[in-house]
Amino acid sequence: MAQLRHDYEKFKALNTEVLVMVPNGPYMINRFLKSLSIPYPILTDKGAKVAEQYFQVKQFFAIGTPTLFVVDQTGKIAYTFYAKSALEEPSSAEPLAVLNKLGKRN
């Protein structure tokens, strides 16, 4: 999720943490992390147990599609994005707008 990496400081400015969960084991993630500088935590979900709880679509029996959630301070999901393919990435514009709106309510 390159866009999240590029806009990470904008998320931090809104008192927000970005967490990425990947439905693979740590070996695959570590290979990826060696090639890129990622400022946020990447969590592994080997076996995709958490992904199943949030209806993350699995295509080709193994590849999870990118899914984005914005969770407010009460634990309520305020925004979701489900990609249609493993290559599609969410824009940061919509979740940042939702976070701005949530910040103004508090």
ChimeraX attribute file (.defattr): number of C-alpha atoms within 10 A of each C-alpha:
attribute: neighborCount
match mode: 1-to-1
recipient: residues
	/A:1	15
	/A:2	13
	/A:3	12
	/A:4	20
	/A:5	16
	/A:6	12
	/A:7	14
	/A:8	18
	/A:9	14
	/A:10	13
	/A:11	18
	/A:12	11
	/A:13	9
	/A:14	13
	/A:15	10
	/A:16	17
	/A:17	14
	/A:18	17
	/A:19	14
	/A:20	16
	/A:21	19
	/A:22	22
	/A:23	23
	/A:24	17
	/A:25	14
	/A:26	15
	/A:27	9
	/A:28	12
	/A:29	16
	/A:30	11
	/A:31	10
	/A:32	12
	/A:33	11
	/A:34	9
	/A:35	8
	/A:36	10
	/A:37	9
	/A:38	16
	/A:39	13
	/A:40	13
	/A:41	11
	/A:42	16
	/A:43	15
	/A:44	18
	/A:45	15
	/A:46	14
	/A:47	12
	/A:48	19
	/A:49	11
	/A:50	15
	/A:51	19
	/A:52	13
	/A:53	8
	/A:54	10
	/A:55	10
	/A:56	19
	/A:57	19
	/A:58	17
	/A:59	12
	/A:60	7
	/A:61	7
	/A:62	12
	/A:63	15
	/A:64	20
	/A:65	21
	/A:66	22
	/A:67	22
	/A:68	22
	/A:69	17
	/A:70	19
	/A:71	15
	/A:72	15
	/A:73	11
	/A:74	6
	/A:75	8
	/A:76	10
	/A:77	11
	/A:78	14
	/A:79	14
	/A:80	14
	/A:81	15
	/A:82	16
	/A:83	17
	/A:84	13
	/A:85	14
	/A:86	15
	/A:87	9
	/A:88	13
	/A:89	19
	/A:90	18
	/A:91	15
	/A:92	19
	/A:93	10
	/A:94	13
	/A:95	19
	/A:96	17
	/A:97	11
	/A:98	14
	/A:99	20
	/A:100	13
	/A:101	11
	/A:102	15
	/A:103	12
	/A:104	7
	/A:105	7
	/A:106	6
